[in-house]
Amino acid sequence: MACFICDEDNNQHAVFYIEQWESKEALQLHIKSSTYSMLINAMELASTTPQINFYDVSERMGIELIETLRQKG
């Protein structure tokens, strides 16, 4: 699990909270947890309705992709 919090320079009213999970199952357990309830409570304090997005990456590749593609040049 990884977690990031950042804001956007152009929008003084935006805060980005990003989580990265190893599996869908781990994410689902986290969403059901009491820890996640605290995040939900914080979002309910927002002056506007928060925008929530979940992205599912089906495959993760690293440096090996670059090496493979550049060798075929």
N, C-alpha and C positions, 0 to 999 in steps of 0.2 A: 504494500500500500504506500502510496506517495500522496502528499497533499501540498497545495500551493495556494497562497492568497496574494492577490495583487490588485492594483487599481489602474484605471485608464487615465492618462494625462488629459485627454480631451473631454472627459466626462467626470466631473467632480462628484457625481452621485452614484458612480458605479464601483462595485467591489466584485472581483472575480474570485471564486473559491473553486478550486479544481482538485479532484481526487482521481487517483489512478489505482485500479485494483487488478490483482492477478487473475481473477476469474469472475464470472457472473455470479457464482454461488457466494463468493466472499462479499461482493457488492450487496447482494440481497440480504445476507446476514447483517451487514452493517446498517442498511436502511431500516431493518427491524429493531435495531439496538437502542438502548436508552441514550447512548452517546449521540446518535443521529437525531433523537428527539430534541436535544438541546439545539442542534442546528435548525431544525424546523421552527422551534420557538423563536430563535433569533430572526429567521426570515419573516415570521409573522409580525415583527416589530417594524419592518420596512414601511416607508411612506408610500411606496408603489408596489404592485404585485411583482415579486421576483420572477425572473425568467430562468427556468430550469431546463437543462438539456443533458441527455445521456447519449454518449457516443460509444458504439461497439466496434472495436477494431478486430477484424477477423484474423489478421496476420501481422506479426511484427518482424521487421527485418532490420539489420544493422549494417555495419561496415562491410560485411560479406557481400551484400548486394552491390555496393559500389565497386568492390574489387572484381567481382564476377563480370559486371557489365563493362568495366574499363579494360579488362583483359581481352574481350572479344573485339575491341576497337577496330 
